[in-house]
Amino acid sequence: MHECPHCHQESISTLQKLLAISPMRVCCFACQQYSHIHNTYALVALTVWIVMTWLLIALAYWFQMSFLLLGSIPAMVIAVDRYLIKAPLSKVQV
C-alpha cells in the first residue's frame, strides 16, 4: 500500500498507483480525494526501459546470443519499480 498525499494514510494499492499516471487519477479509500503520478516519472521509466532493451538487443547481436533478448522483461520490471512505484503521488487540482 502507498501513502495518500492528502490524508497520509496507506490506502492506495500498487496497481491503482501504476494506473494513476496523469491525466488518469486514483481515489483514496480513506479520504475520497484524488491524486496521480506526474507524466515525467512515466516518461523516465519508459526511456529507461527503451534504452535497456536496445542495449540488450545490441549485446544479443554482438555476442550472437538471442536469449539476451529475454532481458527486456526484467528491464521493464526494473524501470517500473524504480521510477513508477517509487514515484510520489501528487494532489489533483480540482
C-alpha positions in Angstrom: 0.0 0.0 0.0 1.1 3.6 -0.7 0.5 6.8 1.2 -2.2 9.2 0.1 -0.8 12.8 -0.3 -4.0 14.2 1.2 -4.6 12.2 4.4 -1.2 10.5 4.6 -2.7 7.1 5.2 -1.5 3.9 3.5 -4.7 3.4 1.4 -3.6 3.2 -2.3 -2.7 -0.1 -3.8 0.3 -0.6 -6.1 -2.0 -1.4 -9.1 -4.0 1.7 -8.5 -0.8 3.7 -8.3 0.6 2.3 -11.6 -2.7 3.1 -13.4 -2.8 6.7 -12.0 -0.4 8.3 -14.5 -1.7 11.8 -15.3 -4.4 12.5 -16.6 -5.7 9.3 -15.0 -6.2 9.5 -11.3 -6.7 7.4 -8.2 -9.2 7.9 -5.4 -8.1 7.3 -1.8 -10.3 4.9 0.1 -9.9 6.8 3.3 -10.5 10.5 2.4 -12.0 10.1 -1.1 -9.6 12.7 -2.6 -7.9 12.2 -5.9 -4.2 12.0 -6.8 -1.9 11.0 -9.7 1.7 10.3 -10.7 3.2 13.1 -12.8 3.9 12.3 -16.5 7.6 12.9 -16.0 8.0 9.8 -14.0 6.3 7.7 -16.6 8.5 9.2 -19.4 11.6 8.4 -17.4 10.5 4.8 -16.8 9.7 4.4 -20.5 13.0 5.9 -21.5 15.0 3.7 -19.2 13.1 0.6 -20.5 13.8 1.5 -24.1 17.5 2.2 -23.5 18.0 -1.0 -21.6 16.1 -3.0 -24.3 18.2 -1.6 -27.1 21.3 -2.3 -25.1 20.2 -5.9 -24.7 19.5 -6.1 -28.5 23.0 -4.8 -29.2 24.5 -7.3 -26.8 22.5 -10.1 -28.3 23.6 -9.2 -31.8 27.3 -8.7 -30.8 27.6 -12.0 -28.9 25.1 -13.8 -31.1 23.1 -15.0 -28.1 19.4 -14.5 -28.7 18.5 -15.4 -25.1 19.8 -12.0 -24.0 16.6 -10.6 -25.6 14.6 -12.1 -22.7 16.3 -9.4 -20.6 13.7 -6.9 -21.9 11.2 -8.3 -19.4 13.4 -7.7 -16.3 14.4 -4.3 -17.8 10.7 -3.4 -17.8 10.3 -4.6 -14.2 13.3 -2.6 -13.1 12.1 0.6 -14.8 8.6 0.3 -13.4 9.8 -0.5 -9.9 12.5 2.2 -9.8 10.6 5.1 -11.5 6.9 4.4 -11.2 6.3 2.6 -7.9 8.6 4.8 -6.0 7.3 8.0 -7.7 5.4 10.3 -5.3 1.7 10.8 -5.8 0.6 14.4 -6.5 -2.6 16.0 -5.4 -5.1 16.6 -8.2 -6.1 20.2 -8.7 -9.9 20.2 -8.9 
